[in-house]
Amino acid sequence: MVFHLANHKPMSIAVVISPLRPLTTWANSQRVKSPLAVEKLIPARFAKIARVASRREAECAWPNSLRKHRVKRGLGLIAFIVSGIIAVTASGQAAGHSFGNSDVLQWAPSRTYHVENYKLKLRFDQFKGEVFGDETVKLRPIQPHFHKFYLNSSELTIDSVTMEQAHGMPVKLTYTSQDPRLWIVLDHDYEPTNTLYVRIVYHGFPRTGLFFVNPTPSYPNWSHEVFSQGEAELNHFWFPCWDYPNDMATSETVTTVPDGQIVVSNGKLVKVTRAAGQVTYDWVESIPHSSYLISLAVGPWRKFTDKYEDKPVDYYVPDSVDEATARRSFHLTPDMIGFFSRATGVDYPYEQYAQTTAQNFLFGGQENVSATTLTDRTLHDERADQDYPSTNLVSHELGQHWFGDYVQGRDWANIWLNEGFATYLEGLYTQHHEGNDAYRFAIYNDQLAEQEEDRNSYRRPIVDRHYGDPFDMFDATTHEKGAAVLDMLRYLIDGAEATSHPASQHELFFQALHHYLVVHHAQDADTPELIKSIRETTGEELGWFFREWVFMAGRPDYRVAASYDATKKTEKVTVTQRQRTDAETPIFDMPIELAFYGADGERKKIQVRDNLQLQEFEIPLDFEPRWVDFDPDSFIDKTVQFDKPVDALIAEAERDPSMMSRLWAAQQLGATTLANPDARVEALAQVMGNDGFFGVRAAAAKGLGSIGTEQARLALLSALRQPDSRVRTAVLEALGMYAKDQGVYSALVNALHNDSSYAVEAAAAKGLGKSGVAEAFDVLQAEVLTKPEIHVMQATLSGLVATKNPKAVEILLAQAQPGVPERVRLSALAGLESLKEVVTPSQVPELTEVVRAALHDPFYFTQEAGEELVGVFSLSQFEADIQTEAQRAPMAMQRDPAQKVLEQLHHQK
């Protein structure tokens, strides 16, 4: 999913980030589309949030904030990432910081009733940001003598509560609003055999959950839009409900808006009626789902239609967007639906599938059942599509319609059953669409992303009940580690060879997933129930695996050594697990592939079982291997040190049949500690020019940059003719250390002005900024004046910041003004923080006005960027504004960052 957080202004949009996957590093967010990281240019406290947005958002070229974490993380979920200029690293927490609160255990709330259906009749005052609701909740008691219950409800004014009767007049009920609960007292006791219809009439100004976009003086072209963002527990800010994922109900939304607007919601559109300049859309979803998935998206959309079998597959985009642009982002959707249906053995279960692109949607996307909402940043021109495609975002949100919508993770501690699976399904579709090397590279990047979080932020199990806020769980551990663990499960159950082919119901692993989906369809489930499905389908007892990888934390840190005994004709492989072991991190028990390759083409593959801290394996081998592979396809989420001679690394990089082994060898050849740089440069140049996978060629380019010799420089310059823009981008990154060289500097300028790829132009802009060449500032300043494409503009601002030229402050101040496109403005605001040391006293008044405008902007991320600058520049005149946010914002992920700014201001006094 992808989230938004709301802001307290009736006419403003609320912003939250979703799946909250989910942002890790920019490189990972690019998945197989780009192997390169972009330097960090984002307020530190936004990093965790950026995790939530995850790679999906970055791929859309959108502020990947909140990595629902991700937007993780994840969507902290209030941070943002500006794609092309900002790379999200770990969360703002210091390395080694513990996750959550070890003294707190978060459990799903117990239920006294089950909701069978929500029916919402809705209208809005869009200019004021007000919702008017008339809701009927159909529920059935679970316990006898049912007399009093609550629905979640925050900041809504309840006008009346009645019990609707099949015959006769409604009965008025007593109620009490005790935020975040609406307590309702029934007219008498009811039993589990009774079905109740409770009607609630209400109105309110949602500060989150439901977001209003209106034109402003600074942004007069914004259209009038309304959209919801329910995950994690946000929908109760706009309608009373059981706002937790452990209950599932059908739903109906009957929404009245001005004629000319279109309403997209869940399920099937059963009726559209028009009267007196108004239009009412009646949507019915007949398959039970969690309340956070109830969705609205209102706007002046254009609709384009495909089909999957006999089901509509619709794309709703702003009315200014043409069909080619819409289909560029979404045309693979029917193929994805078919692939996921075949892989899971469960045909797409819903009445239709709609994707709607909303203005200033805070996340990359949110998997509302049958009606996903996406950021309009996923819409782009043909030139951008080669570097910033929408494929992973679309496949992630669609995949959750099986894992997360159809079968719901019971609580936030088990949210990996939604988000980890969705991230994994992204990878599976990559395998189907682009091949096995692209799939293995995607899983490898998942491993790197979760390892970065573990290294720089915190270590935690995938299933963890110590979180403080549900959004905390939308991080790289949930998303990327979840995906990596599922890939290991597939390897464990079906073997290495099976995993090299697109997902198939012939595999036991996918039969187990089919069983899980069928048994728990339209219900909630937890991890033990997944384990049970695997056991019942495959016979495998995998409690040991889940203990290590899901209920414990960390990963193996291997040290490997290999030597050949010609007399015994055996190869001895010594494996040491060096990770620190404790109650949280074990010695891992895993089957590991070993591969041996001889000088004359001999080869042998075996599998060993490693489960000790130190273990030696003697493998009969009738040839002396020229090189040895340890886990050649990188199935295991691990770190490894395996020292090899340069000639062995060269042979492996050039000849290994496994892409991941060639990639690893190319990375090792770039290490600065190895001898024989001329031979390494020659080998890496060969790999960069000839390897069949772009990721290996890009790794070779990076290695050449690390070696840093004149021979390496010449090899990199010659590679600027590479046809793949991802490799050219890597080459330009690698040339950064040579940027003062006139030939390299000229190549950077030429790439900025003439390359066919926006990503390459962006890399050139950043390289120029870091070059230290005085003329680079003038080149970048001139580029800003041309108003280049968004990724190039963001990178150009990043380059200007890197120059540390005092004149860059004026440029960023101009780009941070209201009216500048939002993503450019966010980049400029973030960049000003890095220029603190060169801001002059005469510039402070203008900076102050820029911050003032940001704090009062309707776009949440802009407000957050303004808050960050308040702390950095000690602008104490805004302390009252920050204090209000810290005390009154509806969500912890809004209040906590504001509180940190207050602490920063107080510390500076």
Solvent accessible surface area in square Angstrom, and as a share of the most:
residue,aa,sasa,rsa
1,M,0,0.00
2,V,0,0.00
3,F,0,0.00
4,H,0,0.00
5,L,0,0.00
6,A,0,0.00
7,N,5,0.03
8,H,71,0.32
9,K,66,0.28
10,P,58,0.37
11,M,100,0.45
12,S,7,0.04
13,I,1,0.00
14,A,3,0.03
15,V,0,0.00
16,V,0,0.00
17,I,0,0.00
18,S,0,0.00
19,P,0,0.00
20,L,0,0.00
21,R,0,0.00
22,P,0,0.00
23,L,1,0.00
24,T,0,0.00
25,T,30,0.18
26,W,10,0.03
27,A,14,0.11
28,N,2,0.01
29,S,1,0.01
30,Q,0,0.00
31,R,1,0.00
32,V,2,0.01
33,K,32,0.14
34,S,8,0.05
35,P,32,0.20
36,L,13,0.06
37,A,58,0.45
38,V,8,0.04
39,E,50,0.22
40,K,86,0.36
41,L,10,0.05
42,I,13,0.07
43,P,2,0.01
44,A,51,0.39
45,R,34,0.12
46,F,0,0.00
47,A,1,0.00
48,K,16,0.07
49,I,2,0.01
50,A,0,0.00
51,R,1,0.00
52,V,0,0.00
53,A,0,0.00
54,S,0,0.00
55,R,0,0.00
56,R,0,0.00
57,E,0,0.00
58,A,1,0.01
59,E,0,0.00
60,C,0,0.00
61,A,5,0.04
62,W,0,0.00
63,P,0,0.00
64,N,0,0.00
65,S,0,0.00
66,L,0,0.00
67,R,0,0.00
68,K,0,0.00
69,H,0,0.00
70,R,0,0.00
71,V,0,0.00
72,K,0,0.00
73,R,0,0.00
74,G,0,0.00
75,L,0,0.00
76,G,20,0.19
77,L,0,0.00
78,I,0,0.00
79,A,0,0.00
80,F,0,0.00
81,I,2,0.01
82,V,0,0.00
83,S,0,0.00
84,G,2,0.02
85,I,0,0.00
86,I,0,0.00
87,A,5,0.04
88,V,0,0.00
89,T,46,0.27
90,A,5,0.04
91,S,9,0.06
92,G,46,0.45
93,Q,56,0.25
94,A,75,0.58
95,A,74,0.57
96,G,70,0.68
97,H,92,0.41
98,S,80,0.52
99,F,18,0.08
100,G,41,0.40
101,N,71,0.36
102,S,93,0.60
103,D,130,0.67
104,V,55,0.31
105,L,101,0.50
106,Q,52,0.23
107,W,160,0.56
108,A,29,0.22
109,P,42,0.27
110,S,103,0.67
111,R,71,0.26
112,T,49,0.28
113,Y,3,0.01
114,H,44,0.19
115,V,1,0.00
116,E,49,0.22
117,N,35,0.18
118,Y,6,0.02
119,K,66,0.28
120,L,1,0.00
121,K,101,0.43
122,L,6,0.03
123,R,132,0.48
124,F,29,0.12
125,D,44,0.23
126,Q,16,0.07
127,F,122,0.51
128,K,113,0.48
129,G,0,0.00
130,E,17,0.08
131,V,0,0.00
132,F,53,0.22
133,G,4,0.04
134,D,33,0.17
135,E,0,0.00
136,T,34,0.20
137,V,0,0.00
138,K,58,0.25
139,L,0,0.00
140,R,86,0.31
141,P,0,0.00
142,I,74,0.38
143,Q,91,0.41
144,P,78,0.49
145,H,128,0.57
146,F,8,0.03
147,H,70,0.31
148,K,107,0.45
149,F,3,0.01
150,Y,29,0.11
151,L,0,0.00
152,N,26,0.13
153,S,9,0.06
154,S,3,0.02
155,E,72,0.32
156,L,16,0.08
157,T,71,0.41
158,I,17,0.09
159,D,72,0.37
160,S,42,0.27
161,V,4,0.02
162,T,20,0.12
163,M,6,0.02
164,E,47,0.21
165,Q,72,0.32
166,A,99,0.77
167,H,168,0.75
168,G,63,0.61
169,M,160,0.71
170,P,59,0.37
171,V,50,0.28
172,K,180,0.76
173,L,13,0.06
174,T,93,0.54
175,Y,75,0.28
176,T,65,0.38
177,S,67,0.43
178,Q,105,0.47
179,D,89,0.46
180,P,68,0.43
181,R,95,0.35
182,L,0,0.00
183,W,62,0.22
184,I,0,0.00
185,V,46,0.26
186,L,5,0.02
187,D,63,0.32
188,H,97,0.43
189,D,70,0.36
190,Y,23,0.09
191,E,61,0.27
192,P,48,0.30
193,T,126,0.73
194,N,53,0.27
195,T,61,0.35
196,L,4,0.02
197,Y,88,0.33
198,V,0,0.00
199,R,87,0.32
200,I,0,0.00
201,V,43,0.25
202,Y,2,0.01
203,H,49,0.22
204,G,4,0.04
205,F,81,0.34
206,P,12,0.08
207,R,24,0.09
208,T,0,0.00
209,G,0,0.00
210,L,1,0.00
211,F,1,0.00
212,F,2,0.01
213,V,0,0.00
214,N,6,0.03
215,P,47,0.29
216,T,31,0.18
217,P,139,0.88
218,S,45,0.29
219,Y,17,0.06
220,P,89,0.56
221,N,145,0.74
222,W,17,0.06
223,S,37,0.24
224,H,58,0.26
225,E,4,0.02
226,V,0,0.00
227,F,1,0.00
228,S,0,0.00
229,Q,0,0.00
230,G,0,0.00
231,E,0,0.00
232,A,3,0.02
233,E,52,0.23
234,L,5,0.03
235,N,0,0.00
236,H,15,0.07
237,F,16,0.07
238,W,0,0.00
239,F,0,0.00
240,P,0,0.00
241,C,0,0.00
242,W,7,0.02
243,D,5,0.02
244,Y,19,0.07
245,P,0,0.00
246,N,15,0.08
247,D,12,0.06
248,M,13,0.06
249,A,3,0.02
250,T,30,0.17
251,S,3,0.02
252,E,31,0.14
253,T,3,0.02
254,V,26,0.15
255,T,0,0.00
256,T,37,0.21
257,V,1,0.01
258,P,64,0.40
259,D,71,0.37
260,G,60,0.58
261,Q,17,0.07
262,I,45,0.23
263,V,0,0.00
264,V,3,0.02
265,S,1,0.00
266,N,3,0.02
267,G,0,0.00
268,K,121,0.51
269,L,66,0.33
270,V,77,0.44
271,K,116,0.49
272,V,57,0.33
273,T,65,0.38
274,R,150,0.55
275,A,74,0.57
276,A,107,0.83
277,G,52,0.50
278,Q,75,0.34
279,V,0,0.00
280,T,29,0.17
281,Y,15,0.06
282,D,19,0.10
283,W,10,0.04
284,V,47,0.27
285,E,1,0.00
286,S,70,0.45
287,I,32,0.16
288,P,41,0.26
289,H,2,0.01
290,S,0,0.00
291,S,4,0.03
292,Y,2,0.01
293,L,0,0.00
294,I,2,0.01
295,S,1,0.01
296,L,0,0.00
297,A,2,0.02
298,V,0,0.00
299,G,0,0.00
300,P,33,0.21
301,W,12,0.04
302,R,98,0.36
303,K,104,0.44
304,F,22,0.09
305,T,64,0.37
306,D,36,0.19
307,K,128,0.54
308,Y,24,0.09
309,E,124,0.55
310,D,112,0.58
311,K,46,0.19
312,P,51,0.32
313,V,1,0.00
314,D,8,0.04
315,Y,0,0.00
316,Y,9,0.03
317,V,0,0.00
318,P,27,0.17
319,D,85,0.44
320,S,102,0.66
321,V,21,0.12
322,D,76,0.39
323,E,76,0.34
324,A,61,0.47
325,T,25,0.14
326,A,0,0.00
327,R,63,0.23
328,R,52,0.19
329,S,7,0.05
330,F,1,0.00
331,H,97,0.43
332,L,32,0.16
333,T,0,0.00
334,P,29,0.19
335,D,61,0.31
336,M,1,0.01
337,I,1,0.00
338,G,6,0.06
339,F,4,0.02
340,F,0,0.00
341,S,8,0.05
342,R,142,0.52
343,A,1,0.01
344,T,2,0.01
345,G,34,0.33
346,V,17,0.09
347,D,70,0.36
348,Y,3,0.01
349,P,26,0.17
350,Y,1,0.00
351,E,46,0.20
352,Q,10,0.04
353,Y,1,0.00
354,A,0,0.00
355,Q,0,0.00
356,T,1,0.01
357,T,0,0.00
358,A,0,0.00
359,Q,30,0.13
360,N,0,0.00
361,F,0,0.00
362,L,0,0.00
363,F,0,0.00
364,G,0,0.00
365,G,0,0.00
366,Q,0,0.00
367,E,0,0.00
368,N,1,0.00
369,V,0,0.00
370,S,0,0.00
371,A,3,0.03
372,T,1,0.00
373,T,1,0.01
374,L,0,0.00
375,T,0,0.00
376,D,27,0.14
377,R,20,0.07
378,T,0,0.00
379,L,26,0.13
380,H,22,0.10
381,D,66,0.34
382,E,132,0.59
383,R,87,0.32
384,A,2,0.01
385,D,40,0.21
386,Q,78,0.35
387,D,3,0.02
388,Y,2,0.01
389,P,12,0.08
390,S,2,0.02
391,T,21,0.12
392,N,6,0.03
393,L,0,0.00
394,V,1,0.00
395,S,0,0.00
396,H,0,0.00
397,E,0,0.00
398,L,0,0.00
399,G,0,0.00
400,Q,0,0.00
401,H,0,0.00
402,W,0,0.00
403,F,0,0.00
404,G,1,0.01
405,D,0,0.00
406,Y,27,0.10
407,V,2,0.01
408,Q,0,0.00
409,G,0,0.00
410,R,65,0.24
411,D,7,0.03
412,W,1,0.00
413,A,0,0.00
414,N,3,0.02
415,I,0,0.00
416,W,0,0.00
417,L,2,0.01
418,N,0,0.00
419,E,0,0.00
420,G,0,0.00
421,F,0,0.00
422,A,0,0.00
423,T,0,0.00
424,Y,0,0.00
425,L,2,0.01
426,E,0,0.00
427,G,0,0.00
428,L,0,0.00
429,Y,2,0.01
430,T,5,0.03
431,Q,4,0.02
432,H,61,0.27
433,H,88,0.39
434,E,68,0.30
435,G,29,0.28
436,N,45,0.23
437,D,55,0.28
438,A,4,0.03
439,Y,0,0.00
440,R,7,0.03
441,F,7,0.03
442,A,0,0.00
443,I,0,0.00
444,Y,33,0.13
445,N,10,0.05
446,D,0,0.00
447,Q,5,0.02
448,L,76,0.38
449,A,1,0.01
450,E,3,0.01
451,Q,14,0.06
452,E,15,0.07
453,E,1,0.01
454,D,24,0.13
455,R,144,0.52
456,N,51,0.26
457,S,0,0.00
458,Y,4,0.02
459,R,70,0.26
460,R,6,0.02
461,P,21,0.13
462,I,1,0.00
463,V,20,0.11
464,D,9,0.05
465,R,43,0.16
466,H,56,0.25
467,Y,8,0.03
468,G,58,0.56
469,D,30,0.16
470,P,23,0.14
471,F,6,0.02
472,D,35,0.18
473,M,0,0.00
474,F,0,0.00
475,D,0,0.00
476,A,0,0.00
477,T,8,0.05
478,T,0,0.00
479,H,0,0.00
480,E,0,0.00
481,K,3,0.01
482,G,0,0.00
483,A,0,0.00
484,A,0,0.00
485,V,0,0.00
486,L,0,0.00
487,D,0,0.00
488,M,0,0.00
489,L,1,0.00
490,R,0,0.00
491,Y,4,0.01
492,L,35,0.17
493,I,17,0.09
494,D,36,0.19
495,G,24,0.23
496,A,23,0.18
497,E,127,0.57
498,A,25,0.20
499,T,1,0.01
500,S,37,0.24
501,H,97,0.43
502,P,61,0.38
503,A,13,0.10
504,S,33,0.21
505,Q,57,0.25
506,H,169,0.75
507,E,14,0.06
508,L,71,0.35
509,F,0,0.00
510,F,2,0.01
511,Q,60,0.27
512,A,0,0.00
513,L,2,0.01
514,H,60,0.27
515,H,51,0.23
516,Y,2,0.01
517,L,0,0.00
518,V,71,0.41
519,V,73,0.42
520,H,20,0.09
521,H,84,0.37
522,A,20,0.15
523,Q,88,0.39
524,D,27,0.14
525,A,0,0.00
526,D,29,0.15
527,T,0,0.00
528,P,75,0.47
529,E,45,0.20
530,L,0,0.00
531,I,19,0.10
532,K,103,0.43
533,S,2,0.01
534,I,1,0.00
535,R,94,0.34
536,E,97,0.44
537,T,39,0.23
538,T,27,0.16
539,G,58,0.56
540,E,70,0.32
541,E,110,0.49
542,L,5,0.03
543,G,40,0.39
544,W,73,0.26
545,F,0,0.00
546,F,1,0.00
547,R,128,0.47
548,E,7,0.03
549,W,0,0.00
550,V,0,0.00
551,F,80,0.33
552,M,22,0.10
553,A,0,0.00
554,G,1,0.01
555,R,17,0.06
556,P,0,0.00
557,D,37,0.19
558,Y,0,0.00
559,R,109,0.40
560,V,6,0.03
561,A,57,0.44
562,A,36,0.28
563,S,62,0.40
564,Y,48,0.18
565,D,55,0.29
566,A,73,0.56
567,T,130,0.76
568,K,129,0.55
569,K,109,0.46
570,T,22,0.13
571,E,4,0.02
572,K,76,0.32
573,V,0,0.00
574,T,29,0.17
575,V,1,0.00
576,T,36,0.21
577,Q,0,0.00
578,R,104,0.38
579,Q,15,0.07
580,R,190,0.70
581,T,62,0.36
582,D,68,0.35
583,A,104,0.81
584,E,64,0.29
585,T,1,0.00
586,P,12,0.07
587,I,50,0.25
588,F,0,0.00
589,D,32,0.17
590,M,0,0.00
591,P,8,0.05
592,I,0,0.00
593,E,18,0.08
594,L,1,0.00
595,A,0,0.00
596,F,0,0.00
597,Y,12,0.04
598,G,2,0.01
599,A,63,0.49
600,D,127,0.66
601,G,49,0.47
602,E,64,0.28
603,R,156,0.57
604,K,72,0.30
605,K,111,0.47
606,I,43,0.22
607,Q,97,0.43
608,V,18,0.11
609,R,105,0.38
610,D,0,0.00
611,N,66,0.34
612,L,96,0.48
613,Q,107,0.47
614,L,107,0.53
615,Q,31,0.14
616,E,103,0.46
617,F,28,0.12
618,E,105,0.47
619,I,7,0.03
620,P,92,0.58
621,L,5,0.03
622,D,113,0.58
623,F,25,0.10
624,E,117,0.53
625,P,19,0.12
626,R,98,0.36
627,W,9,0.03
628,V,10,0.06
629,D,2,0.01
630,F,17,0.07
631,D,5,0.02
632,P,5,0.03
633,D,29,0.15
634,S,13,0.08
635,F,4,0.02
636,I,0,0.00
637,D,0,0.00
638,K,26,0.11
639,T,57,0.33
640,V,41,0.24
641,Q,60,0.27
642,F,15,0.06
643,D,100,0.52
644,K,24,0.10
645,P,91,0.57
646,V,25,0.14
647,D,85,0.44
648,A,6,0.05
649,L,4,0.02
650,I,32,0.16
651,A,2,0.02
652,E,3,0.01
653,A,1,0.01
654,E,77,0.35
655,R,108,0.40
656,D,2,0.01
657,P,72,0.45
658,S,11,0.07
659,M,6,0.03
660,M,10,0.04
661,S,5,0.04
662,R,31,0.11
663,L,4,0.02
664,W,49,0.17
665,A,0,0.00
666,A,0,0.00
667,Q,72,0.32
668,Q,59,0.26
669,L,0,0.00
670,G,5,0.05
671,A,37,0.29
672,T,103,0.60
673,T,127,0.74
674,L,49,0.25
675,A,74,0.57
676,N,79,0.41
677,P,55,0.34
678,D,89,0.46
679,A,28,0.22
680,R,8,0.03
681,V,1,0.01
682,E,119,0.54
683,A,4,0.03
684,L,0,0.00
685,A,33,0.25
686,Q,95,0.42
687,V,5,0.03
688,M,6,0.02
689,G,48,0.46
690,N,100,0.51
691,D,18,0.09
692,G,76,0.73
693,F,17,0.07
694,F,9,0.04
695,G,1,0.01
696,V,0,0.00
697,R,30,0.11
698,A,2,0.02
699,A,14,0.11
700,A,0,0.00
701,A,0,0.00
702,K,139,0.59
703,G,5,0.05
704,L,0,0.00
705,G,9,0.08
706,S,52,0.34
707,I,24,0.12
708,G,22,0.21
709,T,41,0.24
710,E,96,0.43
711,Q,75,0.33
712,A,0,0.00
713,R,31,0.11
714,L,96,0.48
715,A,15,0.11
716,L,0,0.00
717,L,41,0.21
718,S,54,0.35
719,A,8,0.06
720,L,40,0.20
721,R,193,0.70
722,Q,18,0.08
723,P,124,0.78
724,D,27,0.14
725,S,7,0.04
726,R,46,0.17
727,V,0,0.00
728,R,22,0.08
729,T,6,0.03
730,A,1,0.00
731,V,0,0.00
732,L,0,0.00
733,E,63,0.28
734,A,13,0.10
735,L,0,0.00
736,G,25,0.24
737,M,117,0.52
738,Y,22,0.08
739,A,2,0.01
740,K,152,0.64
741,D,51,0.26
742,Q,126,0.56
743,G,37,0.36
744,V,0,0.00
745,Y,22,0.08
746,S,53,0.34
747,A,17,0.13
748,L,0,0.00
749,V,31,0.18
750,N,84,0.43
751,A,9,0.07
752,L,2,0.01
753,H,99,0.44
754,N,104,0.53
755,D,25,0.13
756,S,74,0.48
757,S,0,0.00
758,Y,19,0.07
759,A,9,0.07
760,V,1,0.00
761,E,16,0.07
762,A,3,0.02
763,A,3,0.02
764,A,0,0.00
765,A,0,0.00
766,K,10,0.04
767,G,8,0.08
768,L,0,0.00
769,G,3,0.03
770,K,114,0.49
771,S,5,0.03
772,G,60,0.58
773,V,32,0.19
774,A,89,0.69
775,E,102,0.46
776,A,1,0.01
777,F,8,0.03
778,D,81,0.42
779,V,28,0.16
780,L,0,0.00
781,Q,64,0.29
782,A,55,0.42
783,E,15,0.07
784,V,7,0.04
785,L,141,0.70
786,T,91,0.53
787,K,167,0.71
788,P,29,0.18
789,E,42,0.19
790,I,30,0.15
791,H,3,0.01
792,V,0,0.00
793,M,9,0.04
794,Q,1,0.00
795,A,0,0.00
796,T,0,0.00
797,L,1,0.00
798,S,3,0.02
799,G,1,0.01
800,L,0,0.00
801,V,9,0.05
802,A,36,0.28
803,T,40,0.23
804,K,102,0.43
805,N,38,0.20
806,P,70,0.44
807,K,114,0.48
808,A,0,0.00
809,V,1,0.00
810,E,81,0.36
811,I,21,0.11
812,L,0,0.00
813,L,0,0.00
814,A,52,0.41
815,Q,33,0.15
816,A,0,0.00
817,Q,58,0.26
818,P,52,0.33
819,G,37,0.35
820,V,24,0.14
821,P,83,0.52
822,E,19,0.08
823,R,39,0.14
824,V,8,0.05
825,R,2,0.01
826,L,0,0.00
827,S,0,0.00
828,A,0,0.00
829,L,1,0.00
830,A,3,0.03
831,G,0,0.00
832,L,0,0.00
833,E,46,0.21
834,S,43,0.28
835,L,1,0.00
836,K,88,0.37
837,E,154,0.69
838,V,34,0.19
839,V,25,0.14
840,T,53,0.31
841,P,119,0.75
842,S,96,0.62
843,Q,17,0.08
844,V,58,0.33
845,P,86,0.54
846,E,64,0.29
847,L,1,0.01
848,T,13,0.07
849,E,93,0.42
850,V,1,0.00
851,V,0,0.00
852,R,100,0.37
853,A,30,0.24
854,A,0,0.00
855,L,17,0.08
856,H,99,0.44
857,D,9,0.05
858,P,25,0.16
859,F,1,0.00
860,Y,0,0.00
861,F,0,0.00
862,T,1,0.01
863,Q,7,0.03
864,E,0,0.00
865,A,1,0.01
866,G,0,0.00
867,E,6,0.03
868,E,16,0.07
869,L,1,0.01
870,V,0,0.00
871,G,0,0.00
872,V,17,0.10
873,F,31,0.13
874,S,53,0.34
875,L,10,0.05
876,S,58,0.37
877,Q,105,0.47
878,F,3,0.01
879,E,36,0.16
880,A,74,0.57
881,D,53,0.27
882,I,1,0.01
883,Q,59,0.26
884,T,62,0.36
885,E,27,0.12
886,A,12,0.10
887,Q,122,0.54
888,R,126,0.46
889,A,6,0.05
890,P,21,0.13
891,M,15,0.07
892,A,24,0.18
893,M,15,0.07
894,Q,0,0.00
895,R,79,0.29
896,D,78,0.40
897,P,10,0.07
898,A,0,0.00
899,Q,76,0.34
900,K,113,0.48
901,V,2,0.01
902,L,2,0.01
903,E,95,0.43
904,Q,68,0.30
905,L,4,0.02
906,H,91,0.41
907,H,161,0.72
908,Q,74,0.33
909,K,162,0.69
